Amino acid sequence: LRLRHPRLEGVPEVPQRPVHSELAQTLHLQAQRRWPPLPALPPGFWDLSSDNPEGCQSCNCTAEGVAGELADCDLETGRCTCKPLAVGSGCSRCPSGSRDLAAGRWLGCLPCGCDTAGSLGPNCVAAPDGVGSVCACLNDSVAGRLCDRPASEHFWPGLGQHRIEFETSARIP
């Protein structure tokens, strides 16, 4: 005959399973008692489960990409709360059209800022050296991370270097 506390009437028992870590042992015991009703997980953890030998899982949120720079996640799904311009399960990447994820930025990432005249479009890609990002330039005569300057031994003529009749849009020889 097993006696249970009256407050636990109707609450199913948690099956006995081996637990391996001290945290898992504590959480397993709390889950068996069901008092307090929901065991509190430490910040940065989710998925309290008797099936998990560790008891719960780490959130794996990136501090630079999560809102409020808190590494907490949804206790049921493990999904991190990302800043507006941060994506991925751990808020660790910038979406297309943005670059340079960093802490202290409300949006998380910066817009690419690719030069409209020198780049193929508004989106940037990871830099070849793995540091930051670069825009895709129109051709080899355009350089710079934002495609905003001429490459070595090239120049961009300004309007002062052309003689143009603006009324007829014709070049004057």
Buried (B, 14 or more C-beta within 10 A) or exposed (E): EEEEEEEEEEEEEBEEEEBEEEBBEEBBEBBBBBEEEEBEBEEBBBBBBBEBEBBBBBBBBBEBBBBEEBBBBEBEEBBBBBBEBBBBBBBBBBBEBBBBBEEEBEEBBBBBBBBEEBBEEBBBEEEEEEEEBBBBBEEEBBBBBBBBBBBEEEEEEEEEEEEEEEEEEEEEE
